[in-house]
Amino acid sequence: MTATNSVEFPDVFATFRHPLRHFRQSLTGQRKTRVVALGSSSTAGANDIVAFPARLEQKLRKANLNFGCVIDVLNRGVGGQEAPDEISRIESDVIAEQPSLVIWQVGTNAAYRYQAYSFDEVEATLRNGLLWLARLPVDVIVMDLQYTAAIVEAKDRMERAEDMQRRIERVTSTAGVNLFRRWELMKSWCAAGVLLSALDDGHEDRLHMSEAATAKVSEVLARAIMADPAAPADC
């Protein structure tokens, strides 16, 4: 088995298509920069594994060590939710915090609990949410599904996950919003020799990411944000 910490990540997973201008401006002009992570259990955290927002905060702070610059990543994840549930929290959990960057994690529960969600509704809600955020001085990154056994080893869920992937790609492309391709990233680990079983946390549902996978996803996300061509080297 290849350990996840030995995998070399392709550059395509460490860059974004669109510059993070508002995030950059906050780093250069504000003492405190806020990032809000909106999503489900991948964001909130599950099974005693530290979720990506706290890890991302640590990495962004380490990368911007100049005196007086503070970067906070606020965790606004709620387990079991999907875009139609989360959009009702945008005003209170996102806009009220006045972030310069929003990371919206979507898609997993639509594929995992597909009887509970209309894919058309999830797609439309994501589109409308991005239109809402586009009117604000904030950059947005959409994070897609995790590649774990609960979805990959169930044919019906796998087919729906791939459908959801296409929908997320279509919405973000049309909206001109950056997409963090977690699904393709984790899939590439398996192609590089990582066992699928190493990507989940070992709990019965085999849905949530393992400690190692969460750490690596956080690392690649931080690299993508810090590699933003519009971002300064430090604040």
ZADO-1210 file (C-alpha; in nm, 4 decimals, padded with zeros to 6 digits):
<atoms>
<atom x="00.0000" y="00.0000" z="00.0000" code="MET" pos="1"/>
<atom x="00.1207" y="00.3490" z="-00.0819" code="THR" pos="2"/>
<atom x="00.0823" y="00.5949" z="00.2064" code="ALA" pos="3"/>
<atom x="-00.1164" y="00.9071" z="00.1266" code="THR" pos="4"/>
<atom x="00.1630" y="01.1272" z="00.2546" code="ASN" pos="5"/>
<atom x="00.3974" y="00.9992" z="-00.0166" code="SER" pos="6"/>
<atom x="00.1727" y="01.0808" z="-00.3133" code="VAL" pos="7"/>
<atom x="00.2907" y="01.3544" z="-00.5492" code="GLU" pos="8"/>
<atom x="-00.0053" y="01.5742" z="-00.6439" code="PHE" pos="9"/>
<atom x="-00.0417" y="01.6906" z="-01.0047" code="PRO" pos="10"/>
<atom x="-00.0229" y="02.0680" z="-01.0416" code="ASP" pos="11"/>
<atom x="-00.3765" y="02.0799" z="-01.1809" code="VAL" pos="12"/>
<atom x="-00.5039" y="02.0104" z="-00.8313" code="PHE" pos="13"/>
<atom x="-00.3021" y="02.2916" z="-00.6748" code="ALA" pos="14"/>
<atom x="-00.4130" y="02.5860" z="-00.8873" code="THR" pos="15"/>
<atom x="-00.7358" y="02.7743" z="-00.9465" code="PHE" pos="16"/>
<atom x="-00.8679" y="02.9151" z="-01.2716" code="ARG" pos="17"/>
<atom x="-00.9878" y="03.2457" z="-01.1285" code="HIS" pos="18"/>
<atom x="-00.7890" y="03.4863" z="-00.9066" code="PRO" pos="19"/>
<atom x="-00.8964" y="03.5370" z="-00.5454" code="LEU" pos="20"/>
<atom x="-00.8982" y="03.9163" z="-00.5613" code="ARG" pos="21"/>
<atom x="-01.1085" y="03.9889" z="-00.2543" code="HIS" pos="22"/>
<atom x="-00.9035" y="03.7507" z="-00.0435" code="PHE" pos="23"/>
<atom x="-00.5860" y="03.9182" z="-00.1685" code="ARG" pos="24"/>
<atom x="-00.7186" y="04.2648" z="-00.0935" code="GLN" pos="25"/>
<atom x="-00.8140" y="04.1599" z="00.2569" code="SER" pos="26"/>
<atom x="-00.4673" y="04.0198" z="00.3220" code="LEU" pos="27"/>
<atom x="-00.3017" y="04.3399" z="00.2082" code="THR" pos="28"/>
<atom x="-00.5451" y="04.5914" z="00.3540" code="GLY" pos="29"/>
<atom x="-00.7065" y="04.4397" z="00.6613" code="GLN" pos="30"/>
<atom x="-00.5676" y="04.3305" z="00.9953" code="ARG" pos="31"/>
<atom x="-00.8086" y="04.0358" z="01.0080" code="LYS" pos="32"/>
<atom x="-00.9058" y="03.8188" z="00.7116" code="THR" pos="33"/>
<atom x="-01.2040" y="03.5880" z="00.7437" code="ARG" pos="34"/>
<atom x="-01.2779" y="03.2728" z="00.5482" code="VAL" pos="35"/>
<atom x="-01.6099" y="03.0910" z="00.5941" code="VAL" pos="36"/>
<atom x="-01.6411" y="02.7187" z="00.5218" code="ALA" pos="37"/>
<atom x="-02.0032" y="02.6210" z="00.4519" code="LEU" pos="38"/>
<atom x="-02.1029" y="02.2589" z="00.4100" code="GLY" pos="39"/>
<atom x="-02.1981" y="01.9290" z="00.5690" code="SER" pos="40"/>
<atom x="-02.0028" y="01.6797" z="00.7821" code="SER" pos="41"/>
<atom x="-01.6938" y="01.7049" z="00.5595" code="SER" pos="42"/>
<atom x="-01.6793" y="02.0633" z="00.6819" code="THR" pos="43"/>
<atom x="-01.8190" y="02.0216" z="01.0330" code="ALA" pos="44"/>
<atom x="-01.6013" y="01.7195" z="01.1113" code="GLY" pos="45"/>
<atom x="-01.6981" y="01.3610" z="01.1887" code="ALA" pos="46"/>
<atom x="-01.5818" y="01.0734" z="01.4071" code="ASN" pos="47"/>
<atom x="-01.3234" y="01.2747" z="01.6037" code="ASP" pos="48"/>
<atom x="-01.1184" y="01.3688" z="01.2964" code="ILE" pos="49"/>
<atom x="-01.0218" y="01.7351" z="01.2759" code="VAL" pos="50"/>
<atom x="-01.1983" y="01.8706" z="00.9687" code="ALA" pos="51"/>
<atom x="-01.0391" y="02.0736" z="00.6914" code="PHE" pos="52"/>
<atom x="-01.1359" y="02.4266" z="00.8118" code="PRO" pos="53"/>
<atom x="-00.9168" y="02.4106" z="01.1238" code="ALA" pos="54"/>
<atom x="-00.6315" y="02.2570" z="00.9265" code="ARG" pos="55"/>
<atom x="-00.6661" y="02.5174" z="00.6529" code="LEU" pos="56"/>
<atom x="-00.6609" y="02.7981" z="00.9078" code="GLU" pos="57"/>
<atom x="-00.3363" y="02.6668" z="01.0531" code="GLN" pos="58"/>
<atom x="-00.1729" y="02.6393" z="00.7120" code="LYS" pos="59"/>
<atom x="-00.2842" y="02.9833" z="00.5938" code="LEU" pos="60"/>
<atom x="-00.1663" y="03.1442" z="00.9151" code="ARG" pos="61"/>
<atom x="00.1698" y="02.9720" z="00.8841" code="LYS" pos="62"/>
<atom x="00.2049" y="03.0975" z="00.5280" code="ALA" pos="63"/>
<atom x="00.1288" y="03.4571" z="00.6315" code="ASN" pos="64"/>
<atom x="00.3434" y="03.5249" z="00.9368" code="LEU" pos="65"/>
<atom x="00.3780" y="03.9027" z="00.9177" code="ASN" pos="66"/>
<atom x="00.2956" y="04.0803" z="01.2427" code="PHE" pos="67"/>
<atom x="-00.0615" y="04.2057" z="01.2690" code="GLY" pos="68"/>
<atom x="-00.2146" y="03.9785" z="01.0049" code="CYS" pos="69"/>
<atom x="-00.4740" y="03.7329" z="01.1377" code="VAL" pos="70"/>
<atom x="-00.6524" y="03.4745" z="00.9227" code="ILE" pos="71"/>
<atom x="-00.9588" y="03.3030" z="01.0684" code="ASP" pos="72"/>
<atom x="-01.1359" y="03.0128" z="00.8979" code="VAL" pos="73"/>
<atom x="-01.4863" y="02.9867" z="01.0438" code="LEU" pos="74"/>
<atom x="-01.6428" y="02.6405" z="01.0388" code="ASN" pos="75"/>
<atom x="-02.0068" y="02.6595" z="00.9370" code="ARG" pos="76"/>
<atom x="-02.0605" y="02.2938" z="00.8555" code="GLY" pos="77"/>
<atom x="-02.3712" y="02.1006" z="00.9640" code="VAL" pos="78"/>
<atom x="-02.3663" y="01.7237" z="00.9270" code="GLY" pos="79"/>
<atom x="-02.6215" y="01.5687" z="00.6922" code="GLY" pos="80"/>
<atom x="-02.7034" y="01.8868" z="00.5016" code="GLN" pos="81"/>
<atom x="-02.6899" y="01.9604" z="00.1305" code="GLU" pos="82"/>
<atom x="-02.7108" y="02.2783" z="-00.0767" code="ALA" pos="83"/>
<atom x="-03.0924" y="02.3181" z="-00.0409" code="PRO" pos="84"/>
<atom x="-03.0511" y="02.3116" z="00.3388" code="ASP" pos="85"/>
<atom x="-02.7370" y="02.5221" z="00.3472" code="GLU" pos="86"/>
<atom x="-02.8637" y="02.8116" z="00.1383" code="ILE" pos="87"/>
<atom x="-03.0975" y="02.9078" z="00.4221" code="SER" pos="88"/>
<atom x="-02.7900" y="02.9658" z="00.6386" code="ARG" pos="89"/>
<atom x="-02.5997" y="03.1894" z="00.3969" code="ILE" pos="90"/>
<atom x="-02.7324" y="03.5129" z="00.5459" code="GLU" pos="91"/>
<atom x="-02.6587" y="03.4243" z="00.9090" code="SER" pos="92"/>
<atom x="-02.3574" y="03.1948" z="00.8729" code="ASP" pos="93"/>
<atom x="-02.1766" y="03.3543" z="00.5795" code="VAL" pos="94"/>
<atom x="-02.2793" y="03.7097" z="00.4937" code="ILE" pos="95"/>
<atom x="-02.3036" y="03.8215" z="00.8570" code="ALA" pos="96"/>
<atom x="-01.9383" y="03.7245" z="00.9085" code="GLU" pos="97"/>
<atom x="-01.8213" y="03.9502" z="00.6224" code="GLN" pos="98"/>
<atom x="-01.5641" y="03.7045" z="00.4839" code="PRO" pos="99"/>
<atom x="-01.3367" y="03.7729" z="00.1900" code="SER" pos="100"/>
<atom x="-01.3472" y="03.4060" z="00.0883" code="LEU" pos="101"/>
<atom x="-01.6207" y="03.1407" z="00.1076" code="VAL" pos="102"/>
<atom x="-01.5590" y="02.7691" z="00.0598" code="ILE" pos="103"/>
<atom x="-01.8873" y="02.5900" z="-00.0153" code="TRP" pos="104"/>
<atom x="-01.8661" y="02.2108" z="00.0096" code="GLN" pos="105"/>
<atom x="-02.1523" y="02.0389" z="-00.1731" code="VAL" pos="106"/>
<atom x="-02.2685" y="01.7233" z="-00.3462" code="GLY" pos="107"/>
<atom x="-02.1824" y="01.4325" z="-00.1198" code="THR" pos="108"/>
<atom x="-02.5141" y="01.3949" z="00.0604" code="ASN" pos="109"/>
<atom x="-02.7038" y="01.4293" z="-00.2663" code="ALA" pos="110"/>
<atom x="-02.5209" y="01.1217" z="-00.3962" code="ALA" pos="111"/>
<atom x="-02.5119" y="00.9300" z="-00.0674" code="TYR" pos="112"/>
<atom x="-02.8744" y="00.9969" z="00.0289" code="ARG" pos="113"/>
<atom x="-03.0100" y="01.0355" z="-00.3215" code="TYR" pos="114"/>
<atom x="-03.3654" y="00.9415" z="-00.2196" code="GLN" pos="115"/>
<atom x="-03.3773" y="01.2558" z="-00.0047" code="ALA" pos="116"/>
<atom x="-03.2652" y="01.5108" z="-00.2640" code="TYR" pos="117"/>
<atom x="-03.3638" y="01.6164" z="-00.6124" code="SER" pos="118"/>
<atom x="-03.0477" y="01.6619" z="-00.8169" code="PHE" pos="119"/>
<atom x="-03.2201" y="01.9349" z="-01.0162" code="ASP" pos="120"/>
<atom x="-03.2954" y="02.1174" z="-00.6907" code="GLU" pos="121"/>
<atom x="-02.9377" y="02.0796" z="-00.5659" code="VAL" pos="122"/>
<atom x="-02.8034" y="02.2148" z="-00.8954" code="GLU" pos="123"/>
<atom x="-03.0493" y="02.5051" z="-00.9026" code="ALA" pos="124"/>
<atom x="-02.9803" y="02.5913" z="-00.5391" code="THR" pos="125"/>
<atom x="-02.6061" y="02.5949" z="-00.5961" code="LEU" pos="126"/>
<atom x="-02.6531" y="02.8163" z="-00.9012" code="ARG" pos="127"/>
<atom x="-02.8766" y="03.0594" z="-00.7121" code="ASN" pos="128"/>
<atom x="-02.6454" y="03.0639" z="-00.4122" code="GLY" pos="129"/>
<atom x="-02.3486" y="03.1507" z="-00.6300" code="LEU" pos="130"/>
<atom x="-02.5466" y="03.4289" z="-00.7978" code="LEU" pos="131"/>
<atom x="-02.6269" y="03.5653" z="-00.4525" code="TRP" pos="132"/>
<atom x="-02.2637" y="03.5544" z="-00.3412" code="LEU" pos="133"/>
<atom x="-02.1495" y="03.7092" z="-00.6712" code="ALA" pos="134"/>
<atom x="-02.3183" y="04.0340" z="-00.5686" code="ARG" pos="135"/>
<atom x="-02.0955" y="04.0584" z="-00.2611" code="LEU" pos="136"/>
<atom x="-01.7260" y="04.1502" z="-00.2224" code="PRO" pos="137"/>
<atom x="-01.6257" y="03.7889" z="-00.1659" code="VAL" pos="138"/>
<atom x="-01.4420" y="03.5147" z="-00.3543" code="ASP" pos="139"/>
<atom x="-01.5968" y="03.1682" z="-00.3687" code="VAL" pos="140"/>
<atom x="-01.4479" y="02.8209" z="-00.3945" code="ILE" pos="141"/>
<atom x="-01.6828" y="02.5251" z="-00.4415" code="VAL" pos="142"/>
<atom x="-01.5543" y="02.1945" z="-00.3034" code="MET" pos="143"/>
<atom x="-01.7080" y="01.8830" z="-00.4549" code="ASP" pos="144"/>
<atom x="-01.7584" y="01.5250" z="-00.3294" code="LEU" pos="145"/>
<atom x="-01.5188" y="01.2972" z="-00.1460" code="GLN" pos="146"/>
<atom x="-01.4053" y="00.9743" z="-00.3139" code="TYR" pos="147"/>
<atom x="-01.4713" y="00.7090" z="-00.0481" code="THR" pos="148"/>
<atom x="-01.5967" y="00.3511" z="-00.0422" code="ALA" pos="149"/>
<atom x="-01.9520" y="00.4387" z="00.0651" code="ALA" pos="150"/>
<atom x="-02.0032" y="00.5979" z="-00.2746" code="ILE" pos="151"/>
<atom x="-01.7458" y="00.4327" z="-00.4995" code="VAL" pos="152"/>
<atom x="-01.8363" y="00.0716" z="-00.4118" code="GLU" pos="153"/>
<atom x="-02.2119" y="00.1191" z="-00.4540" code="ALA" pos="154"/>
<atom x="-02.3053" y="00.1308" z="-00.8233" code="LYS" pos="155"/>
<atom x="-02.6185" y="00.3402" z="-00.7744" code="ASP" pos="156"/>
<atom x="-02.4341" y="00.5976" z="-00.5644" code="ARG" pos="157"/>
<atom x="-02.1340" y="00.6003" z="-00.7956" code="MET" pos="158"/>
<atom x="-02.3515" y="00.6781" z="-01.0967" code="GLU" pos="159"/>
<atom x="-02.5242" y="00.9560" z="-00.9082" code="ARG" pos="160"/>
<atom x="-02.1945" y="01.0924" z="-00.7794" code="ALA" pos="161"/>
<atom x="-02.0655" y="01.1191" z="-01.1352" code="GLU" pos="162"/>
<atom x="-02.3884" y="01.2930" z="-01.2366" code="ASP" pos="163"/>
<atom x="-02.3504" y="01.5361" z="-00.9467" code="MET" pos="164"/>
<atom x="-01.9889" y="01.5975" z="-01.0483" code="GLN" pos="165"/>
<atom x="-02.0994" y="01.7018" z="-01.3952" code="ARG" pos="166"/>
<atom x="-02.3651" y="01.9304" z="-01.2529" code="ARG" pos="167"/>
<atom x="-02.1242" y="02.1009" z="-01.0127" code="ILE" pos="168"/>
<atom x="-01.8731" y="02.1446" z="-01.2946" code="GLU" pos="169"/>
<atom x="-02.1396" y="02.2994" z="-01.5160" code="ARG" pos="170"/>
<atom x="-02.2650" y="02.5416" z="-01.2504" code="VAL" pos="171"/>
<atom x="-01.9220" y="02.6599" z="-01.1380" code="THR" pos="172"/>
<atom x="-01.7981" y="02.6988" z="-01.4944" code="SER" pos="173"/>
<atom x="-02.0990" y="02.9099" z="-01.5905" code="THR" pos="174"/>
<atom x="-02.0690" y="03.1179" z="-01.2731" code="ALA" pos="175"/>
<atom x="-01.6959" y="03.1748" z="-01.3181" code="GLY" pos="176"/>
<atom x="-01.6275" y="03.0290" z="-00.9741" code="VAL" pos="177"/>
<atom x="-01.3272" y="02.8217" z="-00.8696" code="ASN" pos="178"/>
<atom x="-01.3893" y="02.4498" z="-00.8230" code="LEU" pos="179"/>
<atom x="-01.1749" y="02.2500" z="-00.5827" code="PHE" pos="180"/>
<atom x="-01.1858" y="01.9030" z="-00.7389" code="ARG" pos="181"/>
<atom x="-01.1732" y="01.6844" z="-00.4303" code="ARG" pos="182"/>
<atom x="-01.3312" y="01.3874" z="-00.6113" code="TRP" pos="183"/>
<atom x="-01.0708" y="01.3807" z="-00.8880" code="GLU" pos="184"/>
<atom x="-00.7915" y="01.4475" z="-00.6400" code="LEU" pos="185"/>
<atom x="-00.8790" y="01.1492" z="-00.4215" code="MET" pos="186"/>
<atom x="-00.9445" y="00.9336" z="-00.7271" code="LYS" pos="187"/>
<atom x="-00.5931" y="01.0175" z="-00.8489" code="SER" pos="188"/>
<atom x="-00.4495" y="00.8904" z="-00.5204" code="TRP" pos="189"/>
<atom x="-00.6026" y="00.5495" z="-00.5884" code="CYS" pos="190"/>
<atom x="-00.4596" y="00.5548" z="-00.9401" code="ALA" pos="191"/>
<atom x="-00.1201" y="00.6266" z="-00.7808" code="ALA" pos="192"/>
<atom x="-00.1464" y="00.3187" z="-00.5583" code="GLY" pos="193"/>
<atom x="-00.3323" y="00.4311" z="-00.2475" code="VAL" pos="194"/>
<atom x="-00.5877" y="00.1740" z="-00.1356" code="LEU" pos="195"/>
<atom x="-00.9464" y="00.2955" z="-00.1361" code="LEU" pos="196"/>
<atom x="-00.9755" y="00.1694" z="00.2214" code="SER" pos="197"/>
<atom x="-00.7105" y="00.4220" z="00.3283" code="ALA" pos="198"/>
<atom x="-00.9312" y="00.7120" z="00.2254" code="LEU" pos="199"/>
<atom x="-01.2167" y="00.6599" z="00.4724" code="ASP" pos="200"/>
<atom x="-01.2084" y="00.6684" z="00.8516" code="ASP" pos="201"/>
<atom x="-01.2912" y="00.3001" z="00.9030" code="GLY" pos="202"/>
<atom x="-01.6377" y="00.3551" z="01.0466" code="HIS" pos="203"/>
<atom x="-01.9210" y="00.1318" z="00.9361" code="GLU" pos="204"/>
<atom x="-02.0640" y="00.3673" z="00.6751" code="ASP" pos="205"/>
<atom x="-01.7187" y="00.4229" z="00.5154" code="ARG" pos="206"/>
<atom x="-01.8323" y="00.7671" z="00.4053" code="LEU" pos="207"/>
<atom x="-01.6095" y="01.0175" z="00.5821" code="HIS" pos="208"/>
<atom x="-01.2453" y="01.0814" z="00.5032" code="MET" pos="209"/>
<atom x="-00.9626" y="00.9332" z="00.7058" code="SER" pos="210"/>
<atom x="-00.7166" y="01.1379" z="00.9085" code="GLU" pos="211"/>
<atom x="-00.4537" y="01.1076" z="00.6347" code="ALA" pos="212"/>
<atom x="-00.6954" y="01.1929" z="00.3540" code="ALA" pos="213"/>
<atom x="-00.8332" y="01.4931" z="00.5424" code="THR" pos="214"/>
<atom x="-00.4823" y="01.6201" z="00.6091" code="ALA" pos="215"/>
<atom x="-00.3877" y="01.5872" z="00.2428" code="LYS" pos="216"/>
<atom x="-00.7051" y="01.7498" z="00.1133" code="VAL" pos="217"/>
<atom x="-00.6418" y="02.0415" z="00.3501" code="SER" pos="218"/>
<atom x="-00.2828" y="02.0680" z="00.2307" code="GLU" pos="219"/>
<atom x="-00.3751" y="02.0744" z="-00.1365" code="VAL" pos="220"/>
<atom x="-00.6523" y="02.3278" z="-00.0762" code="LEU" pos="221"/>
<atom x="-00.4132" y="02.5547" z="00.1138" code="ALA" pos="222"/>
<atom x="-00.1578" y="02.5235" z="-00.1665" code="ARG" pos="223"/>
<atom x="-00.4209" y="02.6192" z="-00.4225" code="ALA" pos="224"/>
<atom x="-00.5214" y="02.9277" z="-00.2259" code="ILE" pos="225"/>
<atom x="-00.1617" y="03.0328" z="-00.1628" code="MET" pos="226"/>
<atom x="-00.0685" y="02.9700" z="-00.5277" code="ALA" pos="227"/>
<atom x="-00.3381" y="03.2134" z="-00.6419" code="ASP" pos="228"/>
<atom x="-00.1614" y="03.4405" z="-00.8944" code="PRO" pos="229"/>
<atom x="-00.3432" y="03.7423" z="-00.7527" code="ALA" pos="230"/>
<atom x="-00.2341" y="03.6760" z="-00.3938" code="ALA" pos="231"/>
<atom x="00.0718" y="03.8430" z="-00.2374" code="PRO" pos="232"/>
<atom x="00.3567" y="03.6378" z="-00.0960" code="ALA" pos="233"/>
<atom x="00.2752" y="03.7676" z="00.2515" code="ASP" pos="234"/>
<atom x="00.0416" y="04.0145" z="00.4155" code="CYS" pos="235"/>
</atoms>
